Amino acid sequence: MSKNASDSREKYRYTQNRELSWLSFNERVLKEAADLKNPLLERLRFISIFSSNLDDFFRVRVGSLLDEAVYNSKKKDRRSGWTPKQQLEKIYREVSRLVRQKGRIYREILSSLSLYGICDTEEFELTLPEREKVEAWFQSDIAPMLRPVVVKKENFPFPFSDRRLYVIAFFREKEEDKVGVIEIPKTLPPYRRIHLEDGRFIRTENIILKRVSSFFLPFQVQSACVIRVTRSADLQFVEKNFGDTVPFPDYMKAILELRKYLPLVRLEIDRNLPEAFREILLHLTSIKENQIQTDLSPLGMDYCGRFLKEETGIFPKKLLFPSYTPLWPGELSEKGSILYQIQKQDRLLFYPYDSAAPFLRFLSEAATRTEVISIQITIYRLAPSSKVVDALCHAARNGKRVRVLMELRARFDEENNLCYAKQLQAAGCEVIYGFREMKCHSKICLVTLKDQGFIRYITQIGTGNYNERTNRIYSDFCLFTASQEIGKDADAFFENMAKRNPGGSYQKLLVSPKYLKPALFSFIDEEIRKGSLGYICIKVNSVTEWDLMEKLREASQAGVEVHLIVRGICCILPGVPTYTDHISVISIVGRFLEHARVYWFGRGEDAKIYLSSADLMERNLNRRVEIACPVEDEKIRAQLKAILLCQLRDAVKGSWLQPDGTYEKKGSQTRDDCQSSQEIWMKQPLPGREWFFWRQILKKRFFSF
């Protein structure tokens, strides 16, 4: 082996490719679908989540790599040394393996569900009266909605819509191969129940596929299938060709219109086809052979969400997770003023175990209290029919100054945010927009009061979005503080954003892209100087930023104990001799989506703990506006330590990253008394959670922290 090859191999010993790391995360989601300890219908839901995740991965990451393969083909991934083409080859090969795994798990789940009368049915399995019923549905509700098209070779490629289901028919006319295309409209329900009293259902695409020949008479259909295409949604190369003279909302509308015409990145087929017909599909879609995936399970798994939501009455309870309703936290009085309680002491909400109701009450109270003069907030993603927007509009109508920093570039939420911006402006709110060149991903809300002639601030900092729907399924933190220093920083932040200044100057808050990364380096350096007495624990969704990973490697080599809780992508490999011996990485994938970002440096009372909106990724630290806020209240600091330490000991849903990039579970998976960290927090008594008790545990068992 040459010296250059040896040096190159050594360079990548403790890092791994971002895209394959993400696919490994989605495989952990798929393993939840295979986990026999999860209820059957929840396993079906995990398959749907896996499929939805994969869609977004292809639309964003694969779309970006395909662009790079054309415009920057020699660029090498810093973590693996692979070119865009090499990465794409590995991605498509790995995805094919995962899709086969998905199909096998889906069939196993449906086989088990059939014991409870829940069946994804084919028509040949039905009785004659039932088939007549399906035929009646087809004639009355389905057929009138379909618009079959015959496509000749000279009209290839066909303009398929992103992630729509199509029925494709192959036939010949006058010695010429032709293709029949039937788009299944989104307005059609994705399935039909055979009887209201049982769980058997038939998917709409199968009803159409059974009758496809009738649409193309008198031609003889030789073969037919269901397909689904995925288009790129990555707009970075498109945006480079746009000017910056038009208003930002109009600019975003134009960009979003172009997304409909971006290249195809994937073609899914629901069955094995003869080679001749596969070749026709390649030309019909203008896609490459390695971009075709044969998936023997449903291509449109989003039907599961509707099925689980609308048909709950027919399911035995044991097929679903026990119901869990987030409750009002016991440390906050429901009857007393939220603003007053926060002014007395900092408060923390832990979603989804705590309800989002206190935050909504916080906004509603601010909208009506006479001493409140303004509300300022950043918005990235919102729930449909957002109560947050309702409260802000109410505040503006009550004469409060309401300033909303609306991020229009929140991927796949752009149109929603444009609509909400109009609604807020109509109510009298001042709406400012994020920067064209960088997203504002921060989660901060500032309420300003004038009390007895003095200005007072109450600041809320979050790790997740102001979305009351995802607050029920995402694990996040919401911190309220009456710290005047933090409040002044928050006010300066909004002024800087209004002046289009992403820099600014702050005393307490760490704001990227200027201050957050240097501060993290400074904290890590401080632990490096302590050597083996140093301690770092970071909980995020992803770790990809090269300089940060290098600094963590340096800390490990100095003997610092480094614990990373990383749900998704982690490009630094732990336990690699001489490089990352003292780094451990755990990923927790369970009922709730782990979404919080917490940075913890040092042991004992001098430890620094921050809540943040930022993952440790290039985009978050270098190209986005993010905020990290110090946690100063001793009780909340102990609370956060207890939560992170509990997660580091999760022997049920926790998987540990190995030096070779694989994940393994630790602890006994057969013991009945094992609990996941999420189960522990669900079972902790509410209201009246005794955080003081957890502080005592920290003192007695984990005193070094």
C-alpha positions in Angstrom: 0.0 0.0 0.0 1.4 3.5 -0.9 2.0 6.1 1.7 -0.7 8.3 0.3 -3.3 5.5 0.4 -2.2 4.7 4.0 -2.5 8.3 5.1 -5.9 8.6 3.4 -7.2 5.5 5.2 -5.9 6.8 8.5 -7.6 10.1 8.0 -11.0 8.6 7.9 -10.6 6.1 10.7 -12.7 8.0 13.2 -15.3 9.6 10.8 -18.0 8.2 8.5 -20.1 9.4 5.6 -23.1 11.6 6.5 -25.5 10.0 4.1 -24.9 6.4 5.2 -25.0 7.5 8.8 -28.5 8.9 8.1 -29.6 5.7 6.4 -28.3 3.9 9.5 -30.6 6.1 11.6 -33.6 5.2 9.4 -32.8 1.6 9.7 -33.1 2.0 13.5 -36.6 3.4 12.8 -37.3 0.3 10.8 -36.1 -1.9 13.6 -38.8 -0.4 15.8 -41.2 -1.8 13.2 -39.6 -5.2 13.6 -39.5 -5.1 17.4 -42.0 -7.6 18.7 -42.3 -5.7 22.0 -44.0 -2.8 20.1 -47.8 -3.1 19.5 -48.6 -4.3 16.0 -50.3 -1.1 14.7 -47.5 1.0 16.2 -45.1 -1.2 14.2 -47.1 -0.4 11.1 -46.7 3.3 12.0 -43.0 3.0 12.2 -42.9 1.6 8.7 -44.8 4.7 7.6 -42.3 6.9 9.4 -39.4 5.0 7.8 -41.0 5.6 4.3 -41.7 9.3 4.9 -38.1 9.8 6.2 -36.8 8.1 3.1 -38.9 10.4 0.8 -37.4 13.5 2.5 -33.9 12.0 2.3 -34.2 11.5 -1.5 -35.8 14.9 -2.1 -33.1 16.8 -0.2 -29.9 14.9 0.2 -29.9 12.7 -2.9 -31.2 15.7 -4.9 -28.3 17.8 -3.7 -25.7 15.0 -4.5 -27.1 14.6 -8.0 -26.6 18.3 -8.6 -23.0 18.1 -7.2 -22.3 15.1 -9.4 -23.0 17.4 -12.4 -21.7 20.7 -11.3 -18.9 19.7 -8.8 -18.2 16.1 -9.6 -14.6 16.1 -8.2 -15.6 17.4 -4.8 -14.9 14.8 -2.1 -16.8 14.2 1.1 -14.6 15.4 4.0 -15.5 12.6 6.3 -15.1 9.6 3.9 -13.2 10.9 0.8 -15.9 9.8 -1.6 -17.0 11.8 -4.6 -20.7 12.6 -5.2 -20.9 9.7 -7.7 -19.4 7.2 -5.2 -21.8 8.4 -2.5 -24.8 8.0 -4.8 -23.8 4.4 -5.7 -23.5 3.4 -2.1 -26.8 5.2 -1.2 -28.8 3.5 -3.9 -27.3 0.1 -3.0 -28.0 0.5 0.7 -31.6 1.8 0.1 -32.4 -1.2 -2.0 -31.4 -3.4 1.0 -33.5 -1.4 3.4 -36.5 -1.5 1.0 -36.4 -5.2 0.8 -36.2 -5.3 4.6 -39.2 -3.0 4.8 -41.2 -5.3 2.6 -40.4 -8.4 4.7 -41.4 -6.6 7.9 -44.6 -5.2 6.4 -45.7 -8.7 5.3 -44.9 -10.1 8.8 -47.0 -7.3 10.5 -49.9 -7.8 8.1 -49.8 -11.5 8.7 -50.1 -11.0 12.5 -52.8 -8.3 12.1 -54.9 -10.7 10.1 -55.4 -12.7 13.3 -57.4 -9.6 14.5 -59.3 -9.3 11.3 -57.2 -6.4 10.0 -56.2 -7.2 6.4 -54.7 -5.4 3.4 -57.0 -7.3 1.1 -56.8 -8.3 -2.5 -60.0 -8.7 -4.5 -59.5 -12.4 -5.2 -59.8 -12.9 -1.4 -63.3 -11.4 -1.3 -66.6 -13.1 -1.5 -68.8 -12.5 -4.6 -71.0 -9.9 -2.9 -67.9 -8.1 -1.6 -66.4 -8.0 -5.1 -69.7 -6.6 -6.4 -69.5 -3.9 -3.6 -65.9 -3.0 -4.7 -67.1 -2.8 -8.4 -69.9 -0.4 -7.3 -67.3 1.8 -5.6 -65.2 1.8 -8.6 -67.9 2.8 -11.0 -69.5 5.5 -8.8 -66.6 7.0 -7.0 -63.3 6.1 -8.6 -63.6 5.8 -12.4 -65.1 9.3 -12.9 -62.1 10.8 -11.3 -59.5 9.1 -13.5 -58.0 10.6 -16.7 -56.1 7.8 -18.6 -53.4 8.9 -21.0 -51.6 6.9 -23.8 -48.0 8.0 -24.1 -45.9 7.3 -27.2 -42.2 7.1 -27.2 -41.8 10.4 -28.9 -43.5 12.0 -25.9 -41.1 10.5 -23.4 -40.3 11.5 -20.6 -43.7 11.9 -19.0 -44.2 14.8 -16.5 -44.9 12.7 -13.4 -45.8 14.6 -10.2 -43.7 14.2 -7.1 -44.8 11.3 -4.8 -48.1 10.6 -6.6 -49.2 7.0 -7.3 -49.6 6.0 -10.9 -51.0 2.9 -12.5 -48.9 2.0 -15.6 -50.1 -0.3 -18.4 -47.8 -1.7 -21.2 -49.4 -2.7 -24.6 -48.6 -2.7 -28.3 -50.3 -1.0 -31.2 -49.3 -1.5 -34.8 -46.0 -3.1 -33.7 -45.2 -0.1 -31.5 -44.8 -0.2 -27.7 -47.0 2.2 -25.9 -47.6 3.1 -22.3 -50.9 3.9 -20.6 -50.6 6.2 -17.6 -53.3 6.7 -14.9 -52.6 9.2 -12.2 -54.4 8.4 -8.9 -55.8 11.8 -7.7 -55.0 12.8 -4.1 -58.7 13.6 -3.7 -59.5 9.9 -3.7 -59.3 8.1 -0.4 -56.2 5.8 -0.2 -58.3 2.8 0.8 -61.8 1.5 1.3 -63.1 -0.6 4.2 -64.9 -3.7 3.1 -67.3 -3.7 6.1 -67.7 -1.2 8.9 -67.6 -4.0 11.5 -64.2 -5.4 10.6 -60.7 -4.2 9.8 -60.4 -5.5 6.2 -59.6 -2.9 3.7 -58.5 -2.6 0.0 -56.1 0.0 -1.3 -57.4 2.3 -4.1 -54.4 1.6 -6.4 -55.2 -2.1 -6.3 -58.8 -1.5 -7.2 -57.7 0.5 -10.3 -54.9 -1.9 -11.2 -57.4 -4.8 -11.3 -59.4 -2.9 -14.0 -56.6 -1.2 -15.9 -57.3 -3.1 -19.1 -60.8 -1.5 -19.4 -59.2 1.9 -19.8 -57.2 1.1 -22.9 -59.6 -1.0 -25.0 -59.3 -2.4 -27.6 -55.6 -2.8 -26.9 -54.4 -5.9 -25.1 -52.5 -4.9 -21.9 -49.5 -7.1 -21.6 -48.4 -6.0 -18.1 -49.3 -3.4 -15.5 -47.9 -2.0 -12.3 -48.1 0.8 -9.7 -45.2 3.3 -9.7 -44.3 6.4 -7.7 -41.5 8.9 -8.5 -39.6 11.2 -6.2 -38.4 14.6 -7.4 -35.5 16.6 -6.0 -36.5 19.4 -3.7 -33.0 20.9 -3.4 -33.1 24.4 -4.7 -29.6 25.6 -4.0 -28.5 25.5 -7.6 -31.8 26.9 -8.8 -31.6 29.9 -6.4 -28.1 30.8 -7.6 -29.6 31.9 -10.9 -32.2 34.2 -9.3 -31.7 37.8 -8.8 -32.3 39.5 -5.5 -34.4 42.5 -6.6 -37.8 41.1 -6.0 -39.4 41.1 -2.5 -38.5 38.0 -0.4 -42.1 36.6 -0.4 -42.4 36.9 -4.1 -39.0 35.4 -4.5 -40.0 32.4 -2.5 -43.2 31.9 -4.4 -41.2 31.8 -7.7 -38.7 29.4 -6.3 -41.4 27.0 -5.0 -43.0 26.9 -8.4 -39.8 25.7 -9.9 -39.6 22.8 -7.4 -42.4 21.1 -9.4 -40.0 20.7 -12.3 -36.8 19.5 -10.6 -35.3 16.2 -11.8 -36.5 12.8 -10.7 -34.2 11.1 -8.1 -36.1 7.8 -7.6 -38.6 5.5 -9.2 -40.5 2.9 -7.1 -42.2 -0.1 -8.6 -44.6 -2.3 -6.7 -43.6 -5.6 -8.4 -40.9 -7.4 -10.4 -41.3 -6.6 -14.1 -39.9 -8.2 -17.3 -36.7 -6.5 -18.4 -38.4 -5.1 -21.5 -41.0 -3.2 -19.5 -38.3 -2.0 -17.0 -36.5 -0.6 -20.0 -39.6 1.3 -21.1 -40.0 2.7 -17.6 -36.4 4.0 -17.7 -37.2 6.0 -20.9 -40.6 7.0 -19.7 -39.1 8.6 -16.5 -35.6 9.5 -17.9 -34.1 7.8 -14.9 -31.1 5.5 -14.4 -31.3 1.8 -13.7 -29.8 2.1 -10.2 -32.5 4.7 -9.3 -35.2 2.1 -9.6 -36.4 0.4 -6.4 -38.7 -2.6 -6.4 -40.9 -2.5 -3.3 -43.3 -5.3 -2.8 -45.0 -3.5 0.1 -47.3 -0.4 -0.5 -45.5 2.5 -2.2 -47.8 5.0 -0.6 -47.4 4.2 3.1 -49.0 7.5 4.1 -52.3 5.6 4.0 -51.3 4.2 7.5 -51.6 7.6 9.2 -55.2 8.0 8.0 -56.1 4.4 8.7 -54.8 4.6 12.3 -56.5 7.9 12.9 -59.9 7.2 11.4 -60.4 3.5 12.2 -59.3 3.5 15.9 -62.8 2.2 17.0 -62.2 -1.2 15.4 -58.8 -1.9 17.0 -58.2 -3.8 20.2 -56.4 -1.6 22.7 -53.4 -3.9 22.9 -52.6 -3.2 19.2 -51.6 0.4 20.1 -49.4 2.1 22.6 -51.3 2.9 25.8 -52.8 6.4 25.4 -50.7 9.2 26.9 -51.9 12.7 27.4 -49.3 15.4 28.3 -50.4 17.0 31.5 -50.0 20.4 33.1 -46.7 20.4 35.1 -47.2 20.3 38.8 -44.8 23.0 39.6 -46.9 25.6 37.8 -50.3 26.6 39.2 -53.1 26.4 36.6 -55.0 29.2 38.4 -52.2 31.7 39.0 -50.6 34.1 36.5 -48.0 32.4 34.4 -46.1 35.6 34.0 -46.0 36.2 37.7 -44.8 32.7 38.4 -42.0 33.0 35.9 -40.9 36.3 37.4 -40.6 34.5 40.8 -38.6 31.6 39.4 -37.3 30.2 36.1 -39.5 27.3 34.8 -38.9 24.4 32.4 -41.4 22.4 30.3 -40.3 18.9 29.1 -42.4 18.0 26.1 -44.2 15.7 25.4 -44.5 14.7 29.1 -45.5 18.3 30.0 -48.3 19.9 28.1 -47.7 22.9 25.8 -50.7 24.5 27.4 -48.5 26.7 29.8 -46.7 28.2 26.8 -50.0 29.0 25.0 -51.3 30.4 28.3 -48.1 32.5 28.5 -48.8 34.0 25.1 -52.6 34.5 25.8 -51.9 36.2 29.1 -49.3 38.5 27.5 -51.9 39.4 24.9 -54.3 40.8 27.5 -52.1 42.0 30.5 -52.1 45.8 30.5 -48.4 46.0 31.6 -47.2 44.0 28.6 -46.1 46.4 25.8 -44.7 43.9 23.3 -44.2 40.3 22.2 -41.4 39.3 19.8 -41.0 35.8 18.5 -39.2 33.7 15.8 -41.3 31.2 13.8 -39.9 28.3 11.8 -42.7 25.7 11.8 -46.3 25.9 13.0 -49.2 23.6 13.5 -52.2 23.7 11.2 -54.8 26.2 12.7 -52.0 27.4 15.0 -53.0 28.6 18.4 -49.7 30.5 18.6 -50.8 32.6 15.6 -54.2 33.2 17.2 -52.6 34.5 20.4 -50.2 36.8 18.5 -53.1 38.2 16.4 -55.1 38.7 19.5 -52.2 40.6 21.1 -51.9 42.9 18.1 -55.6 43.7 18.1 -55.3 44.5 21.8 -52.7 47.2 21.0 -49.5 45.3 21.8 -46.6 45.7 19.6 -46.1 42.2 18.0 -43.0 41.5 16.0 -42.7 38.1 14.3 -39.5 37.0 12.6 -41.0 34.5 10.0 -38.6 32.1 8.3 -39.9 31.6 4.8 -37.2 29.0 3.9 -38.3 26.3 6.4 -38.2 23.4 4.0 -41.6 22.0 3.0 -43.3 24.6 5.2 -42.7 27.6 3.0 -46.2 27.9 1.7 -47.7 27.6 5.2 -45.4 30.3 6.5 -46.3 32.6 3.6 -50.0 32.2 4.5 -49.4 32.7 8.2 -47.3 35.8 7.5 -50.3 37.3 5.6 -52.6 36.5 8.5 -50.3 38.1 11.1 -49.9 41.2 9.0 -53.6 41.5 8.5 -54.0 41.5 12.3 -51.5 44.3 12.7 -48.4 42.3 13.6 -45.0 43.5 12.3 -43.6 40.7 10.2 -39.9 40.5 9.3 -38.3 37.8 7.3 -35.2 35.7 7.7 -32.2 36.3 5.4 -32.1 35.1 1.8 -28.6 33.7 2.4 -29.2 32.0 5.7 -32.1 30.6 7.7 -33.2 31.8 11.1 -33.7 28.5 13.0 -33.8 30.1 16.5 -36.6 29.4 18.9 -37.0 32.5 21.1 -40.0 34.5 22.4 -39.6 37.8 24.4 -42.4 39.5 26.4 -41.6 43.0 27.4 -43.5 44.6 30.3 -43.5 48.1 31.8 -44.1 47.8 35.5 -44.1 51.0 37.7 -42.0 52.8 35.1 -39.4 50.0 34.8 -38.9 47.8 31.8 -39.0 44.1 32.6 -38.3 41.1 30.3 -39.6 37.5 30.3 -37.8 35.3 27.8 -38.8 31.9 26.5 -36.1 29.7 24.8 -37.0 26.4 23.1 -35.2 23.5 21.5 -38.1 22.8 19.2 -40.7 24.6 17.2 -43.9 26.5 18.3 -46.0 23.7 17.1 -48.6 22.4 19.5 -49.2 19.2 17.4 -45.5 18.1 17.3 -45.1 19.1 21.0 -47.2 16.0 21.7 -44.8 13.6 20.0 -41.4 15.4 20.0 -39.2 15.4 23.1 -38.1 19.0 23.6 -37.4 21.6 26.3 -39.1 25.0 26.8 -37.3 27.3 29.2 -38.9 30.4 30.7 -36.6 32.9 32.5 -37.0 36.4 34.0 -33.3 37.0 33.8 -32.9 40.6 32.8 -29.5 40.0 31.2 -31.0 37.3 29.0 -34.0 39.5 28.3 -31.8 42.4 27.2 -29.9 40.0 24.9 -33.2 38.8 23.4 -34.3 42.3 22.8 -31.0 43.1 21.1 -31.3 39.9 19.0 -34.7 41.0 17.6 -33.3 44.5 16.9 -30.4 43.0 15.1 -32.6 40.8 13.0 -34.8 43.8 12.1 -31.7 45.6 11.0 -30.5 42.6 8.9 -27.5 42.2 11.2 -26.9 38.5 12.0 -23.9 39.5 14.2 -24.6 41.9 17.0 -23.2 41.7 20.5 -24.6 39.7 23.4 -23.7 39.1 27.1 -25.4 35.8 27.8 -26.9 34.3 24.6 -24.7 32.5 22.1 -25.9 33.4 18.6 -24.6 31.7 15.4 -23.1 32.1 12.9 -20.7 34.5 14.7 -20.6 33.4 18.4 -21.9 29.9 19.0 -19.1 27.9 17.4 -16.3 29.8 19.0 -18.0 29.5 22.4 -18.4 25.8 22.0 -14.7 25.5 21.2 -13.8 27.6 24.2 -15.9 25.3 26.5 -14.3 22.2 25.1 -10.8 23.7 25.5 -11.6 24.4 29.1 -12.4 20.7 29.6 -9.3 19.7 27.7 -7.2 21.6 30.2 -8.7 19.5 33.0 -7.6 16.3 31.2 -9.2 13.2 32.7 -11.3 15.3 35.1 -13.0 17.0 32.2 -16.6 16.1 31.2 -18.7 16.8 28.1 -22.3 15.6 27.5 -24.1 16.8 24.4 -27.6 15.9 23.2 -28.4 16.8 19.6 -30.1 15.4 16.5 -26.9 15.3 14.3 -23.2 15.7 14.5 -21.5 16.4 11.2 -19.4 19.7 11.6 -15.8 18.8 10.8 -14.1 21.3 13.1 -16.3 20.4 16.0 -15.6 16.7 15.5 -11.9 17.4 15.4 -12.2 19.4 18.7 -14.1 16.5 20.3 -11.3 14.1 19.1 -8.8 16.4 20.7 -10.8 16.3 23.9 -10.8 12.5 23.9 -7.1 12.3 23.3 -6.7 14.5 26.3 -8.6 12.0 28.4 -11.9 14.0 28.7 -15.0 11.9 29.1 -17.3 12.7 26.2 -20.9 11.4 26.1 -22.9 12.2 22.9 -26.7 11.5 22.7 -27.3 11.7 19.0 -30.6 10.6 17.6 -29.7 10.7 13.9 -26.5 11.4 11.9 -23.3 11.0 13.8 -20.2 11.3 11.6 -17.6 10.9 14.4 -16.9 7.3 15.3 -16.4 6.5 19.1 -14.0 4.1 20.6 -11.4 4.3 17.8 -8.0 3.6 19.5 -5.8 6.6 20.0 -8.4 8.9 18.5 -11.8 8.7 20.2 -11.2 6.2 23.0 -13.1 8.4 25.5 -16.1 9.2 23.3 -19.4 7.3 23.5 -22.4 7.8 21.3 -25.9 6.6 22.1 -29.0 6.9 19.8 -32.5 6.7 21.2 -35.3 5.8 18.9 -38.7 5.2 20.5 -42.3 6.2 20.7 -41.4 10.0 20.8 -39.0 11.7 18.5 -35.9 12.8 20.5 -35.5 16.4 19.3 -33.9 18.4 22.1 -30.5 20.1 22.0 -28.5 20.4 25.3 -24.9 21.2 25.8 -23.2 20.3 29.1 -19.6 21.1 30.0 -17.9 20.3 33.3 -18.8 18.6 36.5 -20.3 19.9 39.7 -21.7 23.3 40.4 -19.4 25.0 37.9 -20.8 23.1 35.0 -22.0 25.0 32.0 -25.4 23.9 30.6 -27.1 25.4 27.6 -30.3 24.8 25.8 -30.2 25.4 22.0 -31.9 25.2 18.7 -28.7 24.1 17.0 -27.4 20.7 16.0 -23.7 20.2 15.5 -23.9 20.5 11.8 -22.2 22.8 9.3 -25.4 24.6 8.4 -26.4 25.2 12.1 -23.0 26.5 13.3 -21.8 28.3 10.1 -24.8 29.2 7.9 -27.8 29.7 10.2 -29.0 32.0 12.9 -29.3 29.8 16.0 -29.4 30.6 19.7 -28.0 28.8 22.8 -29.2 30.0 26.2 -27.4 29.3 29.5 -29.5 27.5 32.2 -28.8 29.3 35.4 -31.5 28.0 37.8 -30.0 25.3 40.0 -33.1 23.2 40.2 -33.5 23.2 36.4 -29.8 22.4 35.9 -30.2 19.3 38.2 -33.4 18.4 36.3 -31.6 18.5 32.9 -28.6 16.5 34.3 -31.0 13.8 35.6 -32.8 13.6 32.2 -29.5 13.2 30.3 -28.0 10.7 32.7 -31.3 8.7 32.5 -31.0 8.6 28.7 -27.3 7.5 28.9 -28.5 4.4 30.8 -31.4 3.5 28.4 -31.0 -0.2 27.9 -34.2 -0.6 25.9 -34.4 2.1 23.2 -30.8 3.1 23.3 -28.4 1.8 20.7 -24.6 2.4 21.0 -22.5 3.5 18.0 -19.6 1.2 17.4 -16.1 2.0 15.9 -17.1 0.4 12.6 -20.3 2.5 12.3 -22.8 -0.1 13.3 -25.1 0.2 16.3 -25.6 -2.3 19.1 -27.9 -2.4 22.1 -26.5 -2.9 25.6 -28.2 -4.6 28.5 -30.8 -7.3 28.6 -33.6 -7.1 26.0 -35.3 -10.1 27.5 -35.8 -8.7 31.0 -39.4 -7.6 31.7 -38.3 -5.0 34.2 -36.2 -3.0 31.7 -37.7 0.5 30.9 -36.8 3.0 28.3 -36.0 6.5 29.3 -39.2 7.6 27.7 -41.2 5.2 29.7 -39.6 6.4 32.9 -40.6 10.0 32.2 -44.2 9.0 31.2 -44.6 7.1 34.5 -43.1 9.8 36.7 -46.1 11.1 38.7 -47.8 14.1 37.1 -48.7 16.7 38.3 -46.4 17.1 41.2 -43.2 15.8 39.7 -40.6 15.9 42.5 -37.5 17.2 40.8 -35.9 17.7 44.2 -35.9 13.9 44.5 -33.9 13.7 41.2 -31.4 16.2 42.5 -30.8 14.0 45.6 -30.1 11.1 43.2 -27.6 13.2 41.4 -25.9 14.0 44.7 -25.8 10.5 46.0 -25.2 8.4 42.9 -23.7 10.7 40.4 -21.9 13.2 42.7 -19.1 13.7 40.2 -21.5 15.4 37.9 
